[in-house]
Amino acid sequence: MDKRLGFVGIIIEDRKKASAKINNLLSEYGDIIAARVGVPYKERNCCVITLVVDATTDELGSLTGKLGAVEGVSVKSALGKERSR
């Protein structure tokens, strides 16, 4: 399968509870992550992470499925129409 450029948006509702699990998953999939920006929002005890990925649909689905299975985590993602070069 061809890899395509895309993004993943992650909202973690309880930073202290889920951050270790999320960081472990992101390390596991580090080979498809081109960039990562995390913004803690202390007033709400949450965090927003945006990833830029270069992945196949299967790789992206595997990552987002595991992220979404973590309690208190919401995930949205998309891949571009054209494959990466």
C-alpha positions in Angstrom: 0.0 0.0 0.0 1.1 3.6 -0.7 1.8 5.9 2.2 0.0 9.3 2.3 0.5 12.4 4.3 -2.2 13.1 6.9 -2.9 14.3 10.4 -4.2 13.0 13.7 -6.0 15.2 16.3 -6.0 13.8 19.8 -7.9 15.3 22.8 -6.9 13.8 26.2 -9.5 14.6 28.8 -7.4 13.6 31.8 -3.7 14.2 31.2 -2.5 12.5 34.4 -4.6 9.4 33.8 -3.9 8.8 30.1 -0.6 10.5 29.2 1.6 7.4 29.8 -0.5 5.2 27.6 -0.6 7.8 24.9 3.1 8.4 24.9 3.8 4.7 24.8 1.5 4.3 21.7 3.1 7.3 20.0 6.6 5.8 20.6 5.4 2.5 19.2 4.2 4.3 16.0 7.1 6.7 15.8 8.2 5.6 12.4 5.0 7.0 10.8 5.0 10.3 12.8 6.6 13.2 11.0 5.7 15.9 13.5 4.1 16.1 16.9 2.7 19.2 18.7 1.3 18.9 22.2 -0.6 21.7 24.0 -1.5 21.2 27.7 -4.6 23.0 28.7 -4.1 23.2 32.5 -7.4 25.1 33.2 -9.3 22.0 32.0 -6.8 19.4 33.0 -6.6 18.2 29.4 -4.2 18.1 26.5 -4.5 18.4 22.7 -1.9 16.7 20.5 -1.7 17.1 16.7 0.4 14.6 14.7 1.5 14.9 11.1 1.8 11.3 9.7 3.1 9.6 6.6 1.2 6.4 6.7 -0.8 3.8 4.9 -4.5 3.5 5.7 -3.8 0.3 7.7 -1.1 2.0 9.7 -3.2 5.0 10.5 -6.2 2.9 11.4 -4.1 0.8 13.7 -2.7 3.8 15.5 -6.1 5.7 15.8 -7.9 2.5 16.9 -5.5 2.0 19.8 -5.5 5.7 20.7 -9.3 5.8 20.7 -9.5 2.7 22.9 -7.8 4.6 25.8 -10.4 5.9 28.2 -11.0 9.6 28.0 -9.3 10.0 24.6 -11.0 11.4 21.4 -9.3 11.0 18.1 -9.9 12.3 14.6 -7.7 11.7 11.5 -7.5 12.2 7.8 -5.1 11.2 5.0 -4.5 13.3 1.8 -5.7 12.0 -1.5 -2.3 11.8 -3.1 0.4 9.4 -2.0 3.6 10.8 -0.6 6.6 10.8 -2.9 
